[in-house]
């Protein structure tokens, strides 16, 4: 029996009690899109092929808890994120008071969304080159990145299971969007009800590395220095102090 999302935090001394109020992580994933040549330009981003940019929230049991599909590949993650928060019809599961999601620097620092320290090493491969975290900010970034690696691992499993996502047929775009959502739903069903699955088994314990989707480094979001930003900055500093205390 695999652990629940909450148990993954509660039973791991690397993250407890430092991230006890964290409920998941948010990131974007690109899926191949088949678009007519006359309409391709908005869909062609860094991958240089037409893609659909999908905003996703995951828990720590590699399950999707929210997805906002149908955005063009060139759309910035922050734009999609803010639109999802403002559109009440999407029913985005906003964090309760005192809880938060982990996000990377491509997202705004808002109440309920905790990002890493900017200007410091962050992505796990940066720490796999034989150099350990240096200083308190890198210690926090390493722990933050380790936890958010659940996104890449979840995306990796999802795309391995559903080959249609790697070779999308030339269906109307509205159907391509439905395929993304349908395969995520089936992904969750397998995760919750299958006793064993080789794809999940390969990635389940890989919190110190990434055996999944290629990391996509988003351009830093422009952030306002307001009370909410300062509140999350204070939470980040408190979490960092907790991590440093536990390592001494």
N, C-alpha and C positions, 0 to 999 in steps of 0.2 A: 504494500500500500504506500503510495507516495504521500509526502507531507503536504498539508494544506499551505496556502499562501502565508497565513499568519504564523504557522509553525516554523516556516523557513527563516523568519526573522527572530522569533522567540527562542529558537533552539540553536542559534549560531552566535557564538561569543564575539565574532568579528563585527556583528551589527547590533547586538543587544548589550546595554539598553540604549545605545547611541541613536538608533533609527527606529525606536519602538513606535513612533507615531506615523511612520511612513506606510502608505497604503498601496503603493504601486509606482510605476514609472511611465513616462510619456515620451514618444518619439514618432518620427515619420518614417514611412517605408515607401519605396518606389516599386511599382509593378508595371511591367511592360504593357503598353497600350497600343492598339492598332487603330490609327487615326488616318483619315484621308489626307493626301499630301497638301491639299488646300487649307487644312485646318491644323496642321501639325505644329506650327511654330510655338504656340503657348505651352505645348506639352513637352518640348525638348529642353531639358535642363542640363545639369552637369554630366549626366550619363550619355548625352548626345544622341539619344534615341527617344522616341515618344514614350512617356511614362505617365502613370497616374500616381499622384502623391497622396498617400493615405495617412492621416493622423491616427495614432493608436495609443491606447492606454492598456497596460498589462499589469497583472498582479505577479507575485513572486513564485507562482506555481505554473508559469508559462501559459497562462490563459488570457485571452483577450477580454477586456471588460468594457471597451468602447472602441469604435472605429468611425471615422468620418472620411468617406471615400469620395471619389469623382472629381477631385481637384486636379488641375493641370500640373504636369511635372515641374514647371518653372515656378509655381507658387511657393512663396517662402513659408517655412514651418510656422513662424509667428502669425502670419496672416490667417492660416488655417486654424490655428489654436484659438485666436481671439474670436474668430467667426463662430467656432464651435461653442465657446463659452457664452456668446451673446444670443445664439439661436436656441431659444427654449424648446423648440420642437424637436431638437436632436437629443434632448434628455441626457446631456453630458453629466456623469456622476461626479459632481463637484465635491471636493474633500470637506468633511464635516469640520467644525471648529476644532482647532488643535491638531488636525491631521494634515498630511501633505503628500503630494507626488514628487518624485525626483524628475528633473528635467535637465537638459544640457544647455549650453550657452546660446543655442539658437532660439531659446524661449525667453520671454520677459520674466524678471524676478518679481513675482506677485505673491500675495498672501495665499498659502496653500500649495506653492510650487517652488521647490528648493533646487537651485542650480549650484554648480561648482564654483570655486574661485577662478576668476579669469586670469589669464597671463601665466598660468602654471601648467605643468604637465598634467594631463587628464586621462587620455585614452589608455586602456590597459596595455596595448603593445608598447607604449612609451616606457612602461615599467618592466617589460619583459626583456630588456636589453642588458640585464645584469646590474642595473642601477636601482636601488631601493628609493622609496619616497624620501625626499630631503625637505625637512621643515614641516611645520604644522599644516600649511595649506596643501602641500602635496599629500600628506597623510590623509587629509579629508578627501581630496580629489580621488585618491586611489580607492578608498572605501566607497565613495559615491559611484565611481565608474564600475567597480566590481558589482555593485547592486544593480545598476542600470544595464549591465551586460545581459540581463534577462531579456531585454528587448531584442538584441541581435540573435540570441539563441532561439527565442520564440519565432522570430521571422525566419531563421534558418530552417527550423523544423517544419514550419508551415509551408515554405516553398519546396522543401524536399518531398513532402507528402503529395503536394498538388502540383503536378508537372504542368498543368494548364496555365499556372501563373508564370511559368518560365517561357511558355510558347503560346501566348494568347491567340486564339482564333480570331478571325476578322468579323466578329459579331458587332452589332451596333454598340456604341459606347455605353449606353444605359445598361445593356446586358453584361458588359465587362465589369461594370461597377457591382452588379448583383453577384457575379461570380466571386469577386473579392470578399464580399460580406458572407456569402454562403459557405465558402471554404473556411473562413474564420469560425463560423458557427460549428461546422463539422470538426474542426480542429479542437474546439472546446469540448465537444461531445466525446471525442476519442480520449482526450486528457482526463476527463472526469470519470469515464466508465470503463475504459480498457484496463485490464489488470497489468498488462505489459505492452509496451510499444517500443520497437528498437530505435526509432528516431528520437523519441523523448529520452530513452535510457542513455543514449550517447551524449545528450546535452544537459541532462538533469543536474549533474554535480559539477558543472563547469563554471562555477562562480569566479574562478581565478583566471579564466581565459575565455576566448570566443571561438566557438566551433559553429558559427552560423553566418548570418548576413554580413556582408562587407560593411565596415564602419563608414558612415557618411558624415563628414564634418560640415555642419551648417555654419553659415556666416553669423557672427555674433549679433544678437538682437540689440537694438537700441533701447535702453531702459531709463525710465525716469527715477530720480532719487527722491522718492516720496516715503511716507510713513510705512507703507506695505513693504517696499524694498528694504527699508531699514529693519523692519521686523524680521524678514527672512534672513537678512544679513546677521542679525543677532542670533537667530536660531542656528545658522551655520557655524558661527563662532562658538556657541555653546556645545554643539555637536563635536566640533573640532577639539575643544578642551576635554570633553569626555573621552574621545578616542586617544588623545595624548596621555591622559591619566591612566587609562587601561594598559598602555604599552610600557609604562615605567615600573 
